[in-house]
């Protein structure tokens, strides 16, 4: 009897189809059989029209031969930490989806040319899709980085793309006095599928970790939709701006640090702190109970009350444009509840949901009501996601507001770079 994942030949009353039998989605009627054709497309066949189903090959997970990670004299050493995500996933034809399965050693087995760039060490520290990651998981990554840094030239973290920019931002603040590059990379298409972007992203990430003169947490992903080069983007100034494109990750209010080519070429683009052999990297503590709220017309101020009941210690508000929030309406105005929050010691920070540009607490009267009347702190061009992650660390500092105002990891860019807008 044919099961999901088996390669089959289906004979209907009029045609013969060959492909992989897929599980029937819950939304389809019971009398439909789903098949993935050799072209990659899925079709549904009315079961009543099927005369015969023949199994041509039983389903089995592909076995990747484990490869011992040998070392070559004279090459830099790079550690690869695998955390899960699409780059670590394979298609599971029993469910029709993907699941995190590949280990760091598997990457080397599938892309042996990596061993010519650097001596590689590999460790899987977790196997989670990025939407399932918590700040505590990122803290675990940071602890692993600190253990490995003294004995390697750079570190790569393979990661799911959905929340990669959150992780890169939090790592940037958790890792105090970073002295070498920590490169976060992933893929938009699973590594076992044709046309996967994983191989070039991983190759460029290894080059960056091994050779880039930078002490920074950065994301390495495709610079364009073509397989030409990747860009290295500062972890505090990057955002996923498309659901599926290879070049989904873009620098925001900043230049890319560098462009990396698979042949080893490195073009330095933006400013960056170089490697610092005289610095010892340490771990900042991670706080908790932080909120991130996006403002929209009709947002009920009771949202803040909800956070207060939950015991939040800080709130990042992604406001409109220069940093506006409704402060005038008797029902939907936020001034009373924000003053109440401030009186309870809750820190209020304002970013712009426009993503590009900076907030400004003085341009309009209503902005001054928030900054001067409530004491809300405006965070210039810092991204909302970056501010949220920074606040988790700031709450463990002696002066959280001072920490949020300081440019710790390039999260502020006080000069506007026009060519980076939608670039």
C-alpha positions as CSV (number, residue, x, y, z in Angstrom):
1,X,0.0,0.0,0.0
2,X,1.3,3.4,-1.0
3,X,2.1,5.9,1.8
4,X,3.0,9.6,1.8
5,X,6.5,10.1,0.6
6,X,6.6,7.0,-1.7
7,X,7.3,7.5,-5.4
8,X,4.3,6.2,-7.3
9,X,2.8,5.8,-10.7
10,X,-0.9,6.7,-10.8
11,X,-3.0,5.4,-13.6
12,X,-6.3,7.2,-14.1
13,X,-9.1,6.7,-16.6
14,X,-7.3,8.9,-19.1
15,X,-3.7,9.5,-18.0
16,X,-0.7,8.2,-16.1
17,X,1.1,10.4,-13.6
18,X,4.4,9.8,-11.8
19,X,5.7,11.6,-8.7
20,X,5.8,11.6,-4.9
21,X,2.6,10.8,-3.0
22,X,1.8,13.7,-0.5
23,X,-0.4,13.7,2.5
24,X,-3.8,15.2,1.8
25,X,-4.2,18.7,3.3
26,X,-7.0,19.1,5.8
27,X,-8.7,21.7,3.6
28,X,-9.1,19.3,0.7
29,X,-12.0,16.9,0.4
30,X,-11.5,13.3,1.3
31,X,-11.7,12.0,-2.3
32,X,-8.6,13.8,-3.6
33,X,-5.1,12.2,-3.9
34,X,-2.2,14.7,-3.9
35,X,0.9,14.1,-6.0
36,X,4.1,16.1,-6.4
37,X,5.2,15.8,-10.0
38,X,8.8,15.5,-11.2
39,X,8.4,19.2,-12.3
40,X,8.0,20.2,-8.6
41,X,4.3,21.1,-9.0
42,X,1.6,19.5,-6.9
43,X,-1.6,18.3,-8.4
44,X,-4.8,16.8,-7.0
45,X,-6.4,13.8,-8.6
46,X,-10.0,12.7,-7.8
47,X,-9.6,9.4,-6.1
48,X,-12.6,7.9,-7.8
49,X,-10.9,8.4,-11.2
50,X,-7.8,6.5,-10.2
51,X,-7.6,2.9,-11.6
52,X,-4.3,1.9,-10.0
53,X,-1.5,3.2,-7.8
54,X,1.9,1.5,-8.1
55,X,4.7,2.1,-5.7
56,X,7.9,2.6,-7.7
57,X,10.1,3.4,-4.7
58,X,9.5,3.4,-1.0
59,X,10.1,6.6,0.9
60,X,13.3,6.9,3.0
61,X,15.2,9.8,4.3
62,X,18.4,10.5,2.3
63,X,21.5,9.4,4.2
64,X,24.4,11.9,4.2
65,X,27.7,10.3,4.7
66,X,29.3,11.9,7.8
67,X,32.5,13.7,7.0
68,X,35.3,14.1,9.5
69,X,36.3,17.7,9.7
70,X,40.1,17.6,8.9
71,X,42.4,20.6,9.4
72,X,44.8,22.1,6.9
73,X,47.9,23.9,8.0
74,X,47.8,27.7,7.5
75,X,44.0,28.1,7.2
76,X,42.0,30.2,9.6
77,X,39.6,28.3,11.9
78,X,35.8,29.0,11.8
79,X,33.2,27.4,14.1
80,X,29.7,26.7,12.7
81,X,26.9,26.6,15.2
82,X,23.7,25.1,13.9
83,X,20.4,26.3,15.4
84,X,17.8,25.1,12.9
85,X,15.7,26.9,10.4
86,X,15.3,26.4,6.6
87,X,19.0,26.2,6.0
88,X,19.1,23.2,8.4
89,X,15.9,21.7,7.0
90,X,14.9,19.0,4.5
91,X,11.6,18.4,2.8
92,X,9.5,15.8,4.6
93,X,7.2,14.3,2.0
94,X,5.2,12.5,4.7
95,X,3.9,15.9,5.8
96,X,4.6,18.0,2.8
97,X,6.6,20.5,4.9
98,X,10.1,21.0,6.0
99,X,11.7,20.2,9.3
100,X,15.1,21.1,10.9
101,X,17.3,18.1,10.5
102,X,20.8,18.8,9.0
103,X,23.7,19.2,11.4
104,X,26.7,21.5,10.9
105,X,28.8,18.5,9.8
106,X,26.3,17.8,7.1
107,X,26.8,21.3,5.7
108,X,30.5,20.5,5.2
109,X,29.7,17.1,3.6
110,X,27.3,18.8,1.1
111,X,29.7,21.7,0.4
112,X,33.2,20.3,0.7
113,X,34.8,23.4,-0.8
114,X,34.2,25.1,2.5
115,X,37.2,23.0,3.8
116,X,39.5,24.9,1.4
117,X,38.5,28.3,2.9
118,X,38.9,27.5,6.6
119,X,39.4,24.7,9.1
120,X,35.9,24.1,10.3
121,X,34.5,23.1,13.7
122,X,30.9,22.2,13.9
123,X,28.3,22.0,16.6
124,X,24.5,21.8,16.7
125,X,23.3,23.7,19.7
126,X,19.6,23.5,19.0
127,X,17.2,22.5,16.2
128,X,14.4,25.0,16.1
129,X,12.6,27.0,13.4
130,X,13.3,30.6,14.0
131,X,9.6,31.5,14.8
132,X,9.9,29.2,17.8
133,X,13.1,30.8,19.2
134,X,12.9,32.7,22.5
135,X,15.3,35.4,23.8
136,X,16.7,32.7,26.2
137,X,17.7,30.6,23.1
138,X,19.7,33.6,21.7
139,X,21.3,33.9,25.1
140,X,22.4,30.3,24.8
141,X,23.9,31.0,21.4
142,X,25.8,33.9,22.9
143,X,27.2,31.7,25.6
144,X,28.4,29.2,23.0
145,X,30.0,32.0,21.1
146,X,32.0,33.2,24.1
147,X,33.2,29.7,24.8
148,X,34.5,29.3,21.2
149,X,35.9,32.8,20.4
150,X,39.3,32.4,22.0
151,X,40.2,29.5,19.8
152,X,38.7,30.4,16.4
153,X,39.1,33.3,13.9
154,X,35.3,33.7,13.5
155,X,32.0,32.1,14.2
156,X,29.0,31.3,12.0
157,X,25.5,30.8,13.3
158,X,23.1,29.1,10.9
159,X,19.5,30.3,11.6
160,X,16.0,30.5,10.3
161,X,15.3,33.7,8.4
162,X,12.0,34.7,9.9
163,X,13.5,36.2,13.1
164,X,17.1,36.3,12.1
165,X,17.3,40.1,12.4
166,X,15.9,39.8,16.0
167,X,18.7,37.3,16.9
168,X,21.4,39.3,15.2
169,X,20.3,42.4,17.2
170,X,20.2,40.7,20.5
171,X,23.6,39.0,20.0
172,X,25.0,42.4,19.2
173,X,24.1,43.7,22.7
174,X,24.7,40.5,24.7
175,X,28.3,40.1,23.4
176,X,30.2,42.9,25.1
177,X,33.6,44.0,23.6
178,X,33.2,41.6,20.7
179,X,36.7,41.0,19.2
180,X,35.9,38.9,16.1
181,X,33.2,38.5,13.5
182,X,30.0,36.5,14.4
183,X,28.1,35.9,11.1
184,X,24.5,34.8,11.1
185,X,23.3,33.2,7.9
186,X,20.5,31.0,6.6
187,X,18.5,30.4,3.5
188,X,15.1,31.1,2.0
189,X,14.9,27.7,0.3
190,X,15.8,24.4,2.1
191,X,19.2,23.0,1.4
192,X,17.9,19.8,-0.2
193,X,15.9,21.6,-2.9
194,X,17.1,22.6,-6.3
195,X,18.1,26.3,-6.5
196,X,18.7,26.6,-2.8
197,X,20.5,29.8,-1.8
198,X,22.0,28.0,1.2
199,X,25.3,27.1,-0.4
200,X,26.4,30.5,-1.5
201,X,25.2,32.1,1.7
202,X,27.2,29.6,3.7
203,X,30.3,29.9,1.5
204,X,30.3,33.7,1.8
205,X,29.6,33.5,5.6
206,X,32.7,31.2,6.0
207,X,34.8,33.7,4.0
208,X,33.6,36.6,6.2
209,X,34.1,34.7,9.4
210,X,37.6,33.7,8.3
211,X,38.9,36.8,6.6
212,X,36.8,39.9,7.2
213,X,38.5,42.5,9.4
214,X,35.5,43.2,11.5
215,X,34.5,42.7,15.2
216,X,30.7,42.7,14.6
217,X,27.6,40.6,14.7
218,X,26.3,40.6,11.1
219,X,23.9,38.9,8.8
220,X,25.3,37.3,5.5
221,X,22.6,36.7,2.8
222,X,22.2,37.2,-0.9
223,X,22.7,40.8,-2.1
224,X,20.6,40.2,-5.2
225,X,18.3,37.5,-6.6
226,X,21.2,36.1,-8.6
227,X,24.0,33.9,-7.3
228,X,26.7,36.6,-7.6
229,X,27.5,37.8,-4.1
230,X,26.3,38.3,-0.6
231,X,26.2,41.3,1.6
232,X,27.4,41.6,5.2
233,X,24.9,43.7,7.1
234,X,25.3,45.0,10.7
235,X,23.1,43.0,13.1
236,X,21.5,46.1,14.5
237,X,20.7,47.8,11.1
238,X,19.1,44.9,9.2
239,X,15.6,43.7,8.5
240,X,13.9,41.0,6.5
241,X,12.0,43.0,3.9
242,X,10.5,40.2,1.7
243,X,8.8,36.9,2.5
244,X,10.6,34.8,-0.1
245,X,13.2,36.6,-2.2
246,X,16.8,35.6,-1.9
247,X,17.8,39.2,-1.3
248,X,15.1,39.7,1.4
249,X,17.6,41.1,4.0
250,X,18.4,44.8,3.5
251,X,20.5,47.3,5.4
252,X,18.2,50.0,6.9
253,X,19.5,53.5,7.4
254,X,23.0,52.2,6.8
255,X,25.3,50.8,4.2
256,X,26.2,47.1,4.1
257,X,29.6,46.5,5.8
258,X,30.9,44.5,2.9
259,X,30.1,42.5,-0.2
260,X,31.5,39.0,-0.2
261,X,32.0,36.9,-3.4
262,X,32.1,33.1,-3.5
263,X,35.6,33.3,-5.0
264,X,36.9,34.9,-1.8
265,X,36.8,38.6,-3.0
266,X,35.8,41.1,-0.3
267,X,34.6,44.6,-1.1
268,X,34.5,46.8,2.0
269,X,31.5,49.2,1.7
270,X,30.7,50.7,5.1
271,X,32.5,51.7,8.3
272,X,33.2,49.1,10.9
273,X,35.2,48.3,14.0
274,X,38.2,46.0,13.1
275,X,39.1,42.8,14.9
276,X,40.5,43.5,18.4
277,X,42.9,40.9,19.7
278,X,43.4,42.9,22.9
279,X,39.8,42.7,23.8
280,X,38.1,39.9,25.8
281,X,34.4,39.3,24.9
282,X,32.0,38.9,27.8
283,X,28.3,38.3,28.2
284,X,25.8,40.9,29.3
285,X,22.8,39.7,31.3
286,X,19.4,39.2,29.6
287,X,16.4,40.9,31.1
288,X,12.7,40.1,30.7
289,X,9.2,41.6,30.7
290,X,9.5,44.0,27.7
291,X,6.8,45.0,25.3
292,X,6.7,46.1,21.7
293,X,3.6,47.9,20.5
294,X,2.8,49.1,17.0
295,X,0.6,52.1,16.9
296,X,-2.4,52.2,14.5
297,X,-5.6,54.3,14.2
298,X,-8.1,53.2,16.9
299,X,-5.5,51.5,19.1
300,X,-7.0,51.3,22.6
301,X,-4.8,52.7,25.4
302,X,-5.9,49.8,27.5
303,X,-3.2,47.9,25.7
304,X,-0.7,49.7,28.0
305,X,-2.9,48.7,31.0
306,X,-2.6,45.1,29.9
307,X,1.2,45.4,29.8
308,X,1.2,47.0,33.3
309,X,-0.8,44.1,34.7
310,X,1.7,41.7,33.2
311,X,4.5,43.5,35.1
312,X,6.4,44.9,32.1
313,X,9.4,47.0,32.9
314,X,9.9,48.7,29.6
315,X,7.9,49.3,26.4
316,X,9.0,50.1,22.9
317,X,6.4,51.9,20.9
318,X,6.6,51.7,17.1
319,X,4.9,55.1,16.5
320,X,4.0,56.7,13.2
321,X,6.4,58.9,11.3
322,X,8.4,61.3,13.6
323,X,7.1,59.4,16.6
324,X,3.4,60.2,16.9
325,X,0.9,58.6,19.2
326,X,-2.7,59.7,19.7
327,X,-2.5,62.1,22.7
328,X,-5.6,64.3,22.0
329,X,-8.6,62.1,21.8
330,X,-10.6,61.7,25.1
331,X,-11.1,58.0,24.5
332,X,-8.1,56.9,22.5
333,X,-5.5,59.4,23.8
334,X,-2.4,57.8,25.4
335,X,-1.1,60.5,27.7
336,X,-2.9,59.4,30.9
337,X,-2.0,55.8,30.7
338,X,1.6,56.5,29.6
339,X,2.0,58.9,32.6
340,X,0.7,56.2,34.8
341,X,3.2,53.7,33.3
342,X,6.1,56.2,33.8
343,X,5.0,56.8,37.4
344,X,5.3,53.0,38.0
345,X,8.9,53.1,36.8
346,X,8.1,51.6,33.3
347,X,10.6,52.9,30.7
348,X,8.9,54.2,27.5
349,X,10.9,54.3,24.2
350,X,9.7,55.6,20.8
351,X,10.8,54.4,17.4
352,X,9.3,54.9,14.0
353,X,7.3,52.2,12.2
354,X,8.3,53.8,8.9
355,X,11.6,51.9,9.3
356,X,13.5,54.5,7.3
357,X,14.4,57.9,8.9
358,X,14.5,59.1,12.4
359,X,12.0,60.0,15.1
360,X,12.2,63.6,16.5
361,X,10.6,64.7,19.8
362,X,10.5,68.4,19.0
363,X,9.0,68.9,15.5
364,X,5.3,69.0,16.6
365,X,3.5,69.9,19.8
366,X,2.1,66.4,20.3
367,X,5.7,65.0,20.2
368,X,6.8,67.3,22.9
369,X,3.9,66.2,25.1
370,X,5.3,62.7,24.9
371,X,8.9,63.5,25.4
372,X,8.5,66.3,28.0
373,X,5.2,65.4,29.5
374,X,5.7,61.7,29.8
375,X,9.5,61.4,29.6
376,X,9.3,59.0,26.6
377,X,12.8,58.6,25.1
378,X,13.0,59.0,21.3
379,X,15.5,56.5,19.7
380,X,16.4,58.4,16.5
381,X,16.8,55.9,13.6
382,X,16.9,52.7,15.7
383,X,14.7,49.9,14.3
384,X,11.8,48.8,16.5
385,X,13.0,45.2,16.6
386,X,16.5,46.3,17.5
387,X,15.1,48.6,20.2
388,X,13.0,45.7,21.6
389,X,16.0,43.4,21.9
390,X,18.3,46.2,23.2
391,X,15.8,46.9,26.0
392,X,16.0,43.3,27.1
393,X,19.6,43.9,27.8
394,X,19.3,47.5,29.0
395,X,17.0,46.5,31.9
396,X,19.9,44.6,33.4
397,X,22.2,47.7,33.3
398,X,22.7,50.1,36.2
399,X,21.1,52.9,34.1
400,X,18.7,51.4,31.4
401,X,17.9,54.8,29.8
402,X,21.6,55.7,29.5
403,X,22.3,52.3,27.9
404,X,19.4,52.8,25.4
405,X,20.8,56.2,24.4
406,X,24.3,55.0,23.9
407,X,25.4,53.7,20.5
408,X,26.5,50.3,21.7
409,X,26.7,48.3,18.4
410,X,26.1,50.7,15.6
411,X,22.3,50.8,16.2
412,X,22.3,54.5,15.7
413,X,23.4,56.2,12.4
414,X,23.2,59.9,13.0
415,X,24.0,60.8,9.3
416,X,21.4,60.1,6.8
417,X,22.6,58.0,3.8
418,X,20.2,58.8,1.0
419,X,21.2,56.0,-1.3
420,X,20.3,53.3,1.2
421,X,16.5,54.2,1.1
422,X,14.8,51.2,-0.3
423,X,18.2,50.1,-1.5
